[in-house]
Amino acid sequence: VQLQASGGGLVQPGGSLRLSCAASGRFFSINAMGWHRQAPGKQRELVAHITSGGVTNYADSVKGRFTISRDNAKNTVYLQMNSLKPDDTAVYYCNAVIRISTYWGQGTQVTVSS
């Protein structure tokens, strides 16, 4: 199983970005999918999580600004990020839970700066 993340980049404060992460390989279905992030000198933290049934969960710091969604037919999870702040600067990692294993993408850099 491989996860390929894309969509990161440099954006000004208040701007928006949309991250995508596509899973490929041999599997029947994906359970939960999500996004974590890790800023320099900090631990990796959960950003958002979505179950196979579409139930979502967000970190308090991104509630109301970020939206996670998924396209099960494409085995893809998205993270729409609005009203970005400098504190959102981090490497964003997607993950997917398939049966009892968790797989991670390679990470995509998001930098919020003027």
C-alpha positions in Angstrom: 0.0 0.0 0.0 1.3 3.4 -0.9 0.0 6.9 -0.1 0.8 9.8 -2.3 0.2 13.3 -0.9 0.1 16.5 -2.8 -1.1 20.1 -2.7 1.3 21.7 -0.2 3.0 24.9 -0.8 3.6 28.5 0.3 0.6 30.6 1.1 0.0 34.0 2.8 -1.9 34.2 6.1 -5.6 34.0 5.5 -5.1 32.0 2.3 -6.3 28.5 1.4 -4.8 25.2 0.3 -6.2 21.9 -0.6 -4.3 18.7 0.2 -5.0 15.4 -1.5 -3.7 11.9 -0.6 -4.4 8.9 -2.9 -3.9 5.3 -1.7 -2.8 2.6 -4.1 -2.0 -1.0 -3.9 -3.8 -4.3 -3.2 -6.5 -3.9 -0.6 -10.2 -4.4 -0.4 -11.2 -1.3 1.5 -9.9 1.5 3.7 -11.2 2.1 7.2 -10.3 5.5 8.6 -8.2 8.1 6.9 -6.6 11.2 8.3 -4.1 14.0 8.3 -1.4 14.7 10.9 1.2 17.5 10.9 4.5 18.1 12.4 6.1 21.5 12.9 9.8 22.0 13.5 10.7 21.0 17.1 7.2 19.7 17.8 5.6 16.3 18.0 3.4 15.0 15.3 -0.2 15.9 16.0 -3.6 14.9 14.7 -5.2 17.5 12.4 -8.4 15.7 11.2 -9.7 12.1 10.9 -12.6 10.6 8.9 -14.1 7.2 9.2 -15.3 5.0 6.3 -18.8 6.1 7.1 -17.8 9.8 6.9 -17.7 10.7 10.6 -15.1 13.4 11.1 -13.0 14.6 14.0 -10.8 17.7 14.2 -8.1 19.2 16.4 -9.5 22.2 18.2 -6.9 24.4 16.6 -8.4 23.8 13.1 -12.1 23.5 13.8 -14.1 25.8 11.6 -11.2 26.4 9.2 -10.3 22.9 7.9 -12.5 20.4 6.3 -11.6 16.7 5.7 -13.4 14.6 3.1 -12.9 11.4 1.2 -13.8 9.8 -2.1 -14.0 6.1 -1.5 -14.2 5.3 -5.2 -10.8 7.0 -5.7 -9.3 5.9 -2.3 -8.5 9.5 -1.7 -8.7 11.8 1.3 -8.7 15.6 1.0 -8.0 18.4 3.5 -9.4 21.8 2.6 -7.6 24.4 4.6 -9.0 27.9 4.8 -8.0 31.0 6.9 -4.5 29.6 7.2 -2.3 31.0 10.0 1.5 31.0 10.4 1.0 28.4 13.2 -0.3 26.0 10.5 3.1 25.8 9.0 4.2 22.1 9.2 4.8 19.0 7.2 1.4 17.4 6.7 1.2 13.6 6.6 -1.8 11.5 5.5 -2.6 8.1 6.8 -4.9 5.3 6.1 -6.0 2.4 8.3 -6.5 -0.9 6.3 -7.6 -3.8 8.4 -5.3 -3.6 11.4 -2.4 -1.7 9.8 -1.8 2.0 9.5 0.0 3.4 6.4 1.6 6.8 6.0 2.3 9.1 3.1 5.6 10.9 2.6 4.5 14.3 3.8 3.9 17.5 2.1 5.2 20.9 3.3 2.7 23.7 4.1 4.2 27.1 4.8 2.1 30.0 5.8 4.0 33.3 5.6 3.8 36.8 4.3 
